[in-house]
Amino acid sequence: MLEKTFREEWGRVLASLVGFLGDFDKAEDAAQEAFAIAAERWPVSGVPDTPGAWLVTTARNRAIDRIRRERTLAEKIPLLTVPEAAAMDEFDESGIKDERLELIFTCCHPALPLEGQVALTLRALGGLETAEIARAFLVSEETMKRRLSRAKAKIKATGISFAVPSAHLLADRLDAVLAVIYLIYNEGYSGRIDLGAEAIHLGGVLAALMPDEPEAHGLLALMMIHQARRQARFSGDDLVLLEDQDRSLWDERQIAAGRAALDRAIALGGRGPYVVQAAIASLQTRAEIDWTQVAAMYQRLVELTGSPVVELNRAAALAQAGDPATALRAVDGLDLDGYLYFHSTRGELLRRLGRDAEARSAYRRALDLATSPPERRFLTRRLELF
């Protein structure tokens, strides 16, 4: 229970403290101290009715005490907005602003390198320990610690504001935030430490804080629907294609929640890339998949993104709809020679068209590019079909 509460409240507490103190490191120290006090007291006294408010108030009081003790910062005391007499046992939920949105935009500021944005978002909003983030991205804890330190130092040195961007900057900055969250999700979906769940948590926070932004709801829907099929994507260590997945392993409750988020995005007029991708994912969970409609949705996504990878997916949907010849012509027009799935898709299309020698060649090229054991085993089995 305590761990769940801490996990849910960490981002809000830290965001409030960063806004209050203007310093990531001091905010983390105060937050950790408040959580430690809670871990000691709550098992005895019980969890407060408003645990987030309790943690924020406790952390702010501890931060004030620490600043008072540090005589070199004594001149900053009059600037602090919490009264000196703030009592440890008085908590007013309505009086504590939820500043997580400011924190999200600070962590994903374009002045920071992408790896720093990702690490800081997971640490600050997700509450993951440095060691956990390091394991997820297959780097040493020391390397990840340096990334976080550099990101925090950059925020301080460049004076990155703790604020939601002004209206004329919001669209571009929101795109960057969505991209960071989706990058985190894709790292999790590839089978490493469950960053998928972390990304969905972050997506849920963003959608709650920006309830009128359709792309925020679209991204949340996309991640939830994909995550619902996670258990069926592998049989042991082997990759399983969509059409071969055991649907009894799908999380129907999460699919329904994803569809609800998608409905919300569409109701808000959402027609952006995340909403379209979520719509495609939703179509692919139907008992009878309308591949012609899926291909049409991919065409819309091509128009939005201009991505050759999306065009490759559109071609695969055309083949599923019964037109591998048209699909192959589309694939052959793409410049994706270094992309594993270009060659595996092309191999499958050639196989369906009876051009076995060319199909074998395409699958061998895909196997040369494959790095993960599940992908290599899958492609090896495909070659054994000939």
C-alpha positions in Angstrom: 0.0 0.0 0.0 2.7 2.5 1.0 4.8 1.7 -2.1 1.8 2.2 -4.4 1.0 5.6 -2.7 4.6 6.7 -2.9 4.7 5.7 -6.6 1.5 7.6 -7.4 2.4 10.7 -5.4 6.1 11.1 -6.2 5.7 13.2 -9.4 3.2 15.6 -7.8 5.3 16.1 -4.7 8.5 16.7 -6.6 6.8 19.0 -9.1 5.4 21.1 -6.2 8.9 21.3 -4.6 10.7 22.2 -7.8 8.3 25.0 -8.4 8.7 26.1 -4.7 12.5 25.8 -4.5 13.5 26.3 -8.1 16.2 23.6 -7.7 15.9 19.9 -8.7 18.4 18.5 -6.3 17.1 20.4 -3.3 13.5 19.3 -4.3 14.6 15.7 -4.5 16.3 15.8 -1.1 13.2 17.3 0.5 10.9 14.8 -1.2 13.0 11.8 -0.2 13.0 13.1 3.4 9.2 13.5 3.4 8.7 10.0 2.0 11.1 8.6 4.6 9.1 10.2 7.4 5.9 8.8 5.9 7.4 5.3 5.7 8.1 5.6 9.4 4.9 7.2 10.6 2.1 5.9 8.4 2.3 2.2 9.4 1.6 3.4 12.9 -0.8 6.3 12.4 -2.3 5.2 9.1 -2.2 6.8 5.7 -3.7 10.4 5.7 -6.9 11.1 3.9 -4.9 13.3 1.5 -1.4 11.7 1.3 -0.2 14.0 -1.5 -0.9 17.1 0.5 0.7 15.5 3.6 3.8 14.7 1.7 4.0 18.2 0.0 3.5 20.0 3.3 6.0 17.9 5.1 8.6 18.2 2.3 8.1 22.0 2.2 8.6 22.3 5.9 11.7 20.2 5.8 13.1 22.2 3.0 12.4 25.5 4.9 14.2 24.0 7.9 17.2 23.0 5.8 17.4 26.4 4.2 17.3 28.1 7.6 20.1 25.9 8.7 22.2 26.8 5.7 23.2 30.3 6.8 24.5 31.2 3.4 20.9 31.0 2.1 19.4 32.8 5.0 18.6 35.9 2.8 16.2 33.7 0.8 13.9 33.0 3.7 11.7 36.0 3.2 11.0 34.9 -0.3 9.5 31.6 0.7 5.7 31.6 0.4 5.0 29.0 3.1 4.5 30.7 6.5 7.0 29.9 9.2 4.3 28.5 11.5 3.1 25.9 8.9 2.1 22.9 11.0 3.2 19.4 10.1 -0.3 18.1 10.9 -2.4 20.6 8.9 -2.9 19.7 5.3 -5.1 21.6 2.9 -5.4 19.7 -0.4 -7.0 22.7 -2.2 -4.2 25.0 -1.3 -1.5 23.0 -3.0 -1.2 23.6 -6.7 -0.5 20.6 -8.9 2.6 21.6 -10.9 3.3 18.4 -12.7 2.5 19.9 -16.1 5.2 22.5 -15.6 7.6 19.7 -14.5 6.8 17.7 -17.7 7.6 20.6 -19.9 10.7 21.4 -18.0 12.0 17.8 -18.3 11.2 17.7 -22.0 12.7 21.1 -22.9 14.3 21.1 -26.3 17.5 22.6 -24.9 18.2 19.3 -23.2 19.6 16.3 -25.1 17.0 13.7 -25.8 18.6 11.1 -23.5 18.5 13.7 -20.7 14.9 14.4 -21.4 14.0 10.8 -21.2 16.0 10.1 -18.0 14.8 13.2 -16.2 11.2 12.5 -17.1 11.4 9.0 -15.7 13.2 10.2 -12.6 11.1 13.2 -11.9 7.6 12.2 -13.0 7.8 8.4 -12.9 9.7 8.2 -9.6 12.1 5.6 -10.9 15.4 5.2 -9.1 18.6 6.0 -11.1 19.6 2.3 -11.0 16.2 1.3 -12.5 16.5 3.7 -15.3 20.0 2.6 -16.0 18.9 -1.0 -16.2 16.1 -0.2 -18.5 18.4 1.5 -21.0 21.2 -1.0 -20.6 23.8 1.5 -19.3 25.7 1.7 -16.0 24.2 3.4 -13.0 27.1 5.9 -13.1 26.4 6.8 -16.7 22.8 7.4 -16.0 23.7 9.4 -12.9 25.8 11.7 -15.1 23.0 12.1 -17.6 20.6 13.2 -14.9 23.2 15.6 -13.4 24.0 17.1 -16.8 20.3 17.6 -17.5 19.7 19.3 -14.1 22.8 21.5 -14.5 21.6 22.6 -18.0 18.3 23.6 -16.6 20.0 25.7 -13.9 22.7 27.2 -16.2 20.4 28.2 -19.0 17.6 29.4 -16.8 15.0 27.1 -18.3 11.7 28.3 -16.9 9.5 26.1 -14.7 6.3 26.9 -16.7 3.9 25.7 -19.4 5.1 27.3 -22.7 3.2 30.3 -24.0 0.5 29.6 -26.5 2.6 30.2 -29.6 5.2 27.6 -28.4 2.8 25.1 -26.9 2.1 22.9 -30.0 5.8 22.3 -30.8 6.7 21.7 -27.1 3.7 19.4 -26.6 4.8 17.3 -29.6 8.2 16.9 -27.9 6.6 15.8 -24.7 4.5 13.3 -26.5 7.5 12.0 -28.4 9.5 11.5 -25.2 6.7 9.5 -23.5 6.2 7.4 -26.7 10.0 6.8 -26.8 9.8 5.5 -23.3 6.9 3.3 -24.1 8.7 1.8 -27.2 11.7 1.0 -25.1 9.4 -0.9 -22.7 7.4 -2.6 -25.5 10.7 -4.0 -26.9 10.8 -6.3 -23.9 13.2 -4.5 -21.5 12.2 -3.5 -17.9 8.6 -2.6 -18.0 8.9 0.9 -19.2 5.6 0.4 -21.0 3.7 0.7 -17.8 5.7 3.7 -16.8 4.9 5.4 -20.1 1.2 4.7 -19.7 1.4 6.2 -16.2 3.1 9.4 -17.6 0.6 9.5 -20.5 -2.3 9.3 -18.0 -0.8 12.2 -16.0 -0.4 14.3 -19.2 -4.0 13.5 -20.4 -5.4 14.4 -17.0 -3.4 17.7 -16.8 -4.3 18.6 -20.5 -7.9 17.3 -20.7 -8.7 19.2 -23.9 -5.6 18.0 -25.9 -6.7 15.2 -28.2 -3.2 14.0 -29.0 -2.5 13.4 -25.3 -5.6 11.2 -25.2 -4.6 9.6 -28.5 -1.2 8.7 -27.2 -2.6 7.2 -24.0 -5.1 5.2 -26.0 -2.4 3.9 -28.4 -0.1 2.8 -25.6 -2.9 1.1 -23.6 -4.2 -0.9 -26.5 -0.7 -2.1 -27.5 0.1 -2.9 -23.9 -3.0 -5.0 -23.6 -1.6 -7.4 -26.1 1.8 -7.6 -24.5 1.5 -11.0 -23.0 0.5 -12.5 -26.4 3.3 -11.1 -28.4 5.7 -13.8 -27.2 5.4 -17.5 -26.8 8.2 -18.3 -24.4 11.0 -16.3 -26.1 9.5 -16.5 -29.6 7.8 -13.6 -31.4 4.2 -14.2 -32.3 2.5 -12.3 -35.2 -0.8 -10.5 -34.6 -2.8 -13.1 -36.5 -1.3 -15.9 -34.5 -1.7 -14.4 -31.1 -3.8 -16.1 -28.4 -6.5 -13.5 -27.8 -7.4 -15.0 -24.4 -4.1 -13.5 -23.2 -5.2 -10.0 -24.2 -6.2 -7.6 -21.4 -9.8 -6.8 -22.5 -10.3 -4.3 -19.7 -7.2 -2.3 -20.8 -8.4 -2.5 -24.4 -11.7 -1.0 -23.3 -9.9 1.8 -21.4 -7.8 2.5 -24.4 -10.9 2.7 -26.6 -12.5 5.1 -24.1 -9.4 7.3 -24.3 -9.6 7.1 -28.1 -13.3 8.1 -28.1 -12.4 11.1 -25.9 -9.7 12.1 -28.4 -12.1 11.9 -31.4 -14.8 13.8 -29.5 -12.2 16.6 -29.1 -11.7 16.7 -32.8 -8.5 14.8 -32.8 -7.1 13.9 -36.2 -3.4 13.9 -35.4 -0.9 11.1 -35.8 -1.3 9.6 -32.3 -5.1 9.6 -32.6 -4.8 7.9 -36.0 -2.3 5.3 -34.7 -4.7 4.6 -31.8 -7.5 4.1 -34.2 -5.4 1.6 -36.2 -4.5 -0.3 -33.0 -8.2 -0.4 -32.0 -9.2 -1.8 -35.4 -6.6 -4.5 -35.0 -8.2 -5.7 -31.8 -11.6 -6.4 -33.5 -12.7 -10.0 -33.9 -12.8 -9.5 -37.7 -10.2 -7.0 -38.8 -11.2 -4.8 -41.7 -7.7 -4.6 -43.3 -9.0 -2.3 -46.1 -10.0 0.2 -43.4 -6.6 -0.3 -41.7 -4.8 0.5 -44.9 -6.9 3.6 -45.4 -6.0 4.8 -41.9 -2.3 4.1 -42.6 -2.7 6.3 -45.8 -4.0 9.1 -43.6 -1.0 8.6 -41.3 1.4 8.7 -44.3 -0.2 12.1 -45.3 0.4 13.4 -41.7 4.0 12.1 -41.2 5.5 11.4 -44.6 7.2 8.4 -43.0 8.4 5.6 -45.2 8.0 3.2 -42.3 4.3 4.1 -42.1 4.1 3.5 -45.9 5.6 0.1 -45.2 2.9 -0.6 -42.7 0.2 0.5 -45.2 1.6 -2.0 -47.7 1.4 -4.8 -45.1 -2.2 -3.9 -44.5 -2.9 -4.0 -48.2 -1.5 -7.5 -48.4 -3.6 -8.6 -45.5 -6.6 -7.1 -47.4 -5.8 -9.5 -50.3 -3.6 -7.4 -52.6 0.0 -8.5 -52.2 1.0 -7.4 -55.7 0.0 -3.7 -55.0 1.7 -4.0 -51.6 4.9 -5.2 -53.2 4.9 -2.3 -55.7 4.5 0.1 -52.8 7.3 -1.6 -50.8 9.7 -1.6 -53.7 9.4 2.2 -54.0 10.7 2.7 -50.5 14.3 3.5 -49.5 14.7 1.4 -46.4 17.5 -1.0 -47.2 18.9 -0.8 -43.7 15.6 -1.5 -42.0 15.0 -5.1 -40.8 11.2 -5.0 -41.3 11.5 -3.7 -44.8 13.2 -6.9 -45.9 11.0 -9.2 -43.7 7.8 -7.6 -45.1 9.2 -7.8 -48.6 10.1 -11.5 -48.1 6.5 -12.3 -47.0 5.0 -10.5 -50.0 7.3 -12.3 -52.4 6.4 -15.6 -50.7 2.7 -15.0 -51.1 3.3 -14.2 -54.8 5.1 -17.5 -55.3 8.5 -15.9 -56.0 10.3 -18.1 -53.5 14.0 -17.5 -54.6 13.5 -13.7 -54.1 11.6 -14.3 -50.9 14.5 -16.3 -49.5 17.0 -13.6 -50.4 14.8 -11.0 -48.7 14.5 -13.0 -45.5 18.3 -13.7 -45.4 18.9 -9.9 -45.7 16.4 -9.4 -42.8 18.2 -12.1 -40.8 21.5 -10.3 -41.4 20.0 -7.1 -39.8 18.2 -8.8 -36.9 19.9 -8.4 -33.5 17.4 -9.8 -30.9 17.2 -13.6 -30.5 13.3 -13.6 -30.9 13.6 -11.8 -34.3 16.4 -14.1 -35.4 14.5 -17.3 -34.5 11.4 -16.0 -36.2 13.2 -15.2 -39.4 15.1 -18.6 -39.3 11.7 -20.3 -39.1 10.5 -18.3 -42.1 13.5 -19.4 -44.1 12.7 -23.1 -43.2 9.4 -22.7 -45.0 11.1 -23.0 -48.4 
